[in-house]
Structure formats: structure tokens, C-alpha cells
Amino acid sequence: MGEVMVPMSFLLFIPLLAGSAAAEEEEGVRLPTKCEVCKFLTLELQSALDKTKRSKEVLELGEVLDDGKRKRKIKYNTSETRLADAMDNICERILQYNIHAERPGSLRYAKGTSETMMTLKNLVNKGVKVELGIPFEMWDEPSAEVTDLKKRCENMLEQYEEVVEDWYFHHQDLDLERFLCVSHVLEENNQG
């Protein structure tokens, strides 16, 4: 079977995303917006909190003193410890996302292999030589966009930690994405 070469220009046929800056489109890289960063930060945080929301665990705080005072008991599912556990390495989970160039807007970030990469890997498995400018072993590594999303997530979490804590302790009846992203993060930039 002869070797067929699929040049990098093949990827230019992948639908490009609307709203990308022209220079970024030429290079095929579109870094995440503040809105996208906030969306995935809240998505991952809410997911981590949802895993422990039904916990019946009770935390005992303080010490038993000579005067007989008992330790103070609080429910784990309303504790600061639960929030800290959920926020621990929250942005690290973003590295599980991949770019799905065939999808529009923030939908381009998703867990799992994109249709494009699946097609390219199938071509390789059939003996077609596919050249992407990076070794085949690195195809599943986080892209520049995903790595940037993680970095911006960490910065945003640090900058808005008190807002997240305020939501957790006082406003859990409100949607986290709306509370953090719309009312705080994007409000500072007139939601643009």
C-alpha cells in the first residue's frame, strides 16, 4: 500500500469558529475568552460540589476542654472544608478538555476526542501518513488553548475566590455561573 501524505493545510478545511480574531484564525489558535474561562470554572466547581452534596458526614471542630465543653459539630455539606476540597485542583481538571474545532463558540471545549482528531487517528491506523507538525505521541496532550484556559482559570479563581465563598455560604440558591460570571466577572467588563 502506498503512503498518502495529508498536509497541514488539510486542517484548514475544518470549519473555523465565528468571532475569532483574524490573526488567530490564520494560525488555527483561538484563545479562550473571559466568558469561556468563567463558564468552565463554574462547571467544574459545581460538578465537584455536586459529588459531595448528599454527604451525611459530620465534622467535629475544636477540642474537649477540662471544663467539659464538647467539640462543635457541623455538616460537611455546608462546611468550608467541602468548598476547599472542591476548589482544590479545580483548574487542573480543565486539562481533561480537548479542542473540538468542528463545534462553535464555547462548545469547542469538551472532554473526549474531537471528530477531527478521531478522523486523523483513523487515517493513521489505515497507514496514511498524517503530518500535524507535532509527533504522534503528543496528539493527545493538552493544546495551547486548553493550557491557556487552565492558566486563566487559576488566575480567575484566585481573583474571585471571595466571590465564590460568598456564593457558597450565602447564595447557593442562585445559579453559580450567573452569580460569578454574569454578576461579577463579566460585569466588571460590561459583560463584553
N, C-alpha and C positions, 0 to 999 in steps of 0.2 A: 504494500500500500504506500503510495506516495505521500510525502509530507506536505500539508497545506498550511500556509502561514496566514494567520489572522492579524493584521496590523492594528496598532493602537487606534488608528482612525476608525476602526470598526465600532469602537465605543462612542464615537460621535453620533452614531445613529440612535443611540439611547435618547429618549425624549429628555430634553433639558427642562429644568424647573422654572416656572414663571416667577418673575420677581428677582432673579439673580442679577447681580451686577455683571456687566458685560465682560470685564476682565476676569472675573471668577469663572464665568461660563467657558471662556476660551481655554482655561486650564482645567476645567472639569471639577473645580472645587468651589463649593458654596458653604461658607462657614455658618454656624447656627446663629439665629437671631436671639435677642434677649428673650423674646416671647417663647421661642422653642426651648431655650435653656430652662426657663421657669416651668414650662409645661412638663418636661421630663423630670425635673427635680421634684415637683409635686406629685407626679405619677409614681415615682419610685418611693417617695416618702409615704404616700398614702398606702401603697402596696405593703410596705414594711409594717406600718401601723395596723393594717387590716389583719395581718397574720397573727397578731397578739391581742386583738381587741376583745376576744372572748375569754381571755385568761382569768382563772379564778384565784391565781396566786396572790398571796398577801405578803407584803414586805414589812418587816419589823425594824423600826428605826429607833436609835437611842440605846441606852444601857439600863439594866436594872440597877438602881442605886440602893444604898443602905436603907434609905427611907421607904423602900418598898415600891417605888414608882415603877410601873411597867413600861415596857417598850411601846412606843406609838406604832400602831398598825395602819398601813394604807394599802389600798388595792393597787396591784401592779398596773392594771389597765388605765389608771388615771395618774400614774406616778411620773416623776421626772426621769426616773431610770428607764422607763419604757421609751420615752421620747429620745433619750440619749442613745439607747440601743438601736432604735430605728434610724437615727441620723448617722450612726457610726458607719463609715464607708459607703454612705448612700450614693455618692457620686461615682464610686468605683464600679457600681453596678451598670453604669452607663456604658462602660467598655463592652458590655454584652450586646450592645446595639450594633447594627450594620447600616450602611447606606443602601437604600433601595431606590436607585436613580430613576426607576420607572414610575415612582409614586410622586405626587405633587406635595408641595409645602412640607409641613412637619411630619407628614405620613412617611416621608422618605427615611426617617429614623425608625427602625423597628428591630426587634430581636429576630434572629433567624437569618438564613441565607437569602439574598435577593434573587429575583428571577434572572437577572443579568449574570450574576456570579454562578448560579446553578447552570445556566446555559454554557458559560465559558468552561466550567469544570467538566461538563458532559462532553464538550468538544475535545478537551484534553484526554479524557478517558477513551475517546474514539480514535486517538492517535493524531489529532490535529495539533499543530504547534501554535500555541497562543502566546503572544508576546505583550505583556502589560507594562513592561519597564521595571517590574519587581520580580524577584524569584517566586516560583510557585508556592514555596513553603510559607511565604508571607501574605498570601492572598487572604487568609482568614484573620490576619492581625487587624486591630482597630485602625480605621482610616484617619487621615488628618482631621476630617470633620468631626468624627466621633471623639478623638482625643481632645480636640478643642472644646467640644461640648462638655466633656468631663471637667476640663480645667475651668471653664466658665461656671459650671455647676458648683464647684468647690468655692469659687470666689463669691458667687451669689449666696450660697448657704452661709458663708462667713459674714457677708454684708447684711443679710436679712435674718440672722439667727434669732434675734429678739422678736421679730415679727412672727416667725414660726412658733416660738414659745408662747407668744400672746395668743395665737390661734389655738394652740394645743390646750392651754389652760383655761381659756375664756370663750372661744368661738368655734368649737368643734361642730356646732350645729350648722355652720356655714361651710360651703364648698372650699376646700383648701386652695385649689387653683384660682378660683375667683378672689378669695381673700388675699392671697400672696401676690399673684401675678397681676390681676386687674387693679386691685385697690392699692398696691404698694409698689411693686417693681415697675410696672408699665406706667402707673400714674405719675411717677417722677419724670418720665419722658413723654408725658401727654399721650401715653399708650401708642407710641409710634416707634 
